[in-house]
Amino acid sequence: MVLPEAAAALDWVMDKSLVLGYTKIGPALRRRWWPDDPAPGALAGRHVLVTGSSGGLGLATARGVARLGAVVHLTGRDAARLDEARASLLGEVPSARVEVHVADVSDLAATADFARRLSLEVPRLHAVVHNAGVMPPKRTTTPEGHELALATHVLGPHVLTYGLREALAGGRVVLVTSGGAYGQRLDVDDPEYAAGEYAGVTAYARTKRMQLVLTELWARDFAAAGIGVHSMHPGWADTPGVTDSLPRFAAVTGPLLRDAESGADTAVWLTATTDAIGTGGFWHDRRRRSTHYAPVRVETPEQVGRFWEFVRGATGVPTPGA
């Protein structure tokens, strides 16, 4: 969509100012020119998987696609919370079809098994929205030996997406990332964050940068199967991911934080729109954005290649070196 010159200029200023673009001010202004909502029933009967959907942005995304008629598959680590999420969703969308799956995306072997089982249950999957997220207060490794944020945001989603590749043919993949990725470079020398002093916020942002690179790699690899791949960031939303993990930030920005539905809007739109949006994009408020705040510390092709080899080696899919 080509914006009028004045709207494009305002949108650019809002995006670069962060406060104007990332808070609830952003959609309040941008909805005047952003693309149309998906048509009612746009996802009728189609299956959509949303990871990390027991609350916050994940549940808001599930609610959004359910309102468009999707059969929604919720995943999370806590069965009780998933049941509560399902009940909440059905309370707001009584006609929704909702399935729950206890699954921990940071467990690579279990995730591969889940993908196999879901592919048998749902041979045609319209979309997977990767929303599961963590911000560990200290460096934590999974039983398989991977740093937890990396396993949750990068390696697990990679295993799940490739495990669902045949079911997703002609469908879509959406990664819910973060504007925090702008503050980090792609670290191919220490992807497991084993060196130096560990900080949860940094670990989170590092892996969100990796997700932006992974989006482009998946888009290239899945093009022949007609699978569209996009990443998006939700802005600053009033969800547990912000209020619990960043309490000081939430206290300062509280009056300006978006609600969960506003944060999830672009993920829902990317899942359901019939607009020609291509593949490999990074989106915010229904518009494609640059993957770097400024043209500095941009990853080189050599770094991207090393990262791709690392992901394939750590997960075994697709075959390393292929």
N, C-alpha and C positions, 0 to 999 in steps of 0.2 A: 504494500500500500504506500503510495506517494503522498506525503503530507504537504499541505500548503506551506509556503516558505515561512510564514510567521509561526505556525504551529511547530514546524520542524526545529526552528531556532529555540523556541521556548522549551521544547522537549529536550533538546541538547543541554541547555542550561540547567534544567531540572536534574537531568541524569548526572551531570558533572558536579552539581552542588551537593549531591547525596541527600541532604536533609529534605530538600524539596521533592526529589525524585523517589526516595526510598520510604518516606513516611506516608501517611494517609492523604497527604496533600497530592501525591503523585496521581493516584487513580481518580481523585476528585476532579482534577483538571484534564487528565489524559482521556478519560472516557468520552470527552466531547469529540475526540477525533480518532479513537482507536477502532479497530475492525469490529464488525457486527458480532453479536453473540451467536453461538451455534444455534441452529434451528431447534425448536422443541422436538424432543424425540430423536435427536441426532445420533444417539448411541443406543437406540432401542434394540434390546436383545444381544448387544455386543458385550463381550467379556473384557473387563478392565481390572488389572491387578495393581493395587497400591500398597507398597511396602511401608512399614512404620506407620500404620493407619489407625492405631488405637487412640489417637488424640491429636491435637494441634493441627498443623498443616495437612498431615496425612488424612485425618478424618474429614477435614474440610474439603479436600480434594475428592475423597470418596463420596461425600454428600453431593458435590457438584456434578460428578459424572452419573450418580444415581438419579438425580433430577432430570438428566437427559436420557434416562431409560436404560442405562448400562446395568449389566449383571456385575456387581462389584465383589471383588475378592480382597478381603482385608488380611494383612499379615502383621505379626508382631511377636514379641517374645513371651508375653504374659497372657495366658488364656482368659483369665478373669477380666482383664482390661479390654481384650478383644470382644468378649461377650457384652460388656458395657457399651462399647463403641457400636456394636451391631444394634443393640437395643435403642441407643440414642439416634442412630441413623434411621431406623424404622419408625421411630416416633415422629421424625420430621418428614420422612418420605415413606409413608405406609405401603406404597405400591412397589417399593424397591425389592430387588432380589439380591440378597447379601450372603456371601459365604465367608467363613473365617478359617484361617490356617495359622497355626502356631509355627513360626519359622524365625530363626535367627540368621540373618543374612551374613553375619560375621563368621559363621561356621561354614567353611567352604564345602566340606564334604556333605554336610546336611543340606546345604543349599542346592548342590547338584542333584541330590536325591529328591528334594522338593520339586525342582524343575522337571525331573522325569515324571514324577507322579502327577503334577499339574498338567503336563502335556498330554497325558493319557486321559485325564478327566476333562480337559478343555483343549481339544485339538486345534481350535481356531481362537486365538487370543487377539483382541483388537489392540490392546496397549498394555504396557507396564509402566507405572510411574514409580521411579526410585526415590522414595522420600525418607527411608530409614536413616536416622542420624544419631551421632553421639558426640559428646565433648568431654573426654575423660579428664579428670582433675590431675591425674598423674599417669605416667606411661604405663600402659597395661597391654599385655599380649594375650592373644587367644590361645586355646589349647594347641592350635596348629603353628603357633609361634609368630604370628603377625601382629603388628601394632594395631590396636583396636579400631582407631579412626580409619586407618587405611583399609582394614578388612571390611568395615561396615560401609564405607563410602565408595570404595574403588574395587577391591578384589571380589567381594561378595556380589555386588551388582554385575560385575563382569561374568562371573560364573552363572548367575541366574539368567542373564540376558542370552548368553550363548546356549544355555540349556533349554531356553524357550524359543530358540531361533526358528525352528520349523513352524511352531504354533503361531509365531508372530509374522509370518510371511505376509507382506502387504499391509502390515500394521504400523504401530508407532512405539517409540521408546522416549520417555521424558525423564531427565535427571533433575531433581530439585537441588540446586546448588546454592551459592551464596555470593553476595557482593564482596564478602571477605576474601574471595579468591584474588581480587585485584591487588591485595597487599602482599601476595606471596609469588615467588617464582616456582617454576617446575624443578624440583630437587631430584635429580636422577642419581646423585652420588650417595644419598642417604634417604631413600624412599620410606624406610621403616622408622625414621626419626630416632635412631639409636644413639646418635652423637649429640653432644651439647646438652644444655639444660632444657628439659621438656616443659612445654606449656600447652595446656589443652586448647586454648583459643588458636594458637599457632598451628597445632596439629590439625584442627578442624579446617582452618583456612588453606593449609598446604594440600589437604586431600580434596578440597573444593577446586583448587587450581587444577589438580590432576583430573577431576571430573570434566572440566572444560576441554582439556586435551583429549580425554577419552571419548567425549562426544564426537569430535571430528574423526577420530580413528574408527569408531563404530560406524559412523555415517558412511565412511568410505567402504568399510568391509561389508556392510549390509545392503549397499545400494542395489546389488544384483537381485536381492530377495524382495526389493520394494519396501524395505522397512525404513521409515523416516525416523531419524534420531535428533533430538533437541535437548538442550539444557535450558534452565530458567532460574532466575533468582526471585524470591518473593518480596524483596524489600524487608523492612523492619516490621515484624508482625508481633502482636501480643499473644505469644504462645509460650508454652513451657520451655521450648528450646532457647528462648531469649530471656524470659523472666527468671528461670531457675539457673541457667548457666551464666548469665550476664546480669546479675541483679542491679549493679550500679548503673550500667548502661540503661536498663529498663526503667530505673527510677528517674533518670534524667529525661529520657525520651518518652516516658509513659503516655502523656497526653497526645503525642503524635503517632504512636504506634498504630499500624493497621490492624484490623481484626483478621482472624484466620481465613475467612472467606475471601477477603481482598488479597491476602498473601497467596492463596491457592488459585486465584482467578486465571493466571496465565497457564498454569499446569492443566487446568480443566479445558481451557480454550485450545491449547496445543493438542490435547487428546481428541477433541471433537470437531475442530474447525474443518471446513471443506475448502478453505482458501488455499491458494498455491503458495505454500511456505517453504518448499524445498526440503533440505535436510542439512544437519550439521550446525544449526544455528544456536546462538545463546540469546535468550529472550528475557525481557522484563516489561511488564505492563503491555503485553501484546505487541511489542516491537523488538525487532532484532537489534542486539547491542554488540559493541566491540568486546572482545574477550580480554582486553587490556585497558586499564584506565587511561594510560598514556603509552606512546610507542617506545617504552623502555623495558628492559629485562624480558623481552619477548623470547620464548623458547626457540631454539634452532632446530632445523630438521634432524640434526644428529642427536640432540637431546630427546626429541620426540621419538626417534627410532629406538633409543636406549630405554625409554620409558615403556614403549610397546613390548620390547623384549622382556623387560622386567615383569610386566603384568602377565604375559603369556607364560613365562617361566614359573611365576608364583602360583598360577592357577591351573596350568596345564591345558588351557583352552584359549584360542585354537592351538594346535601343536606348536610349541616353541620353535622358532626358526623357519616356520612354513611361510 
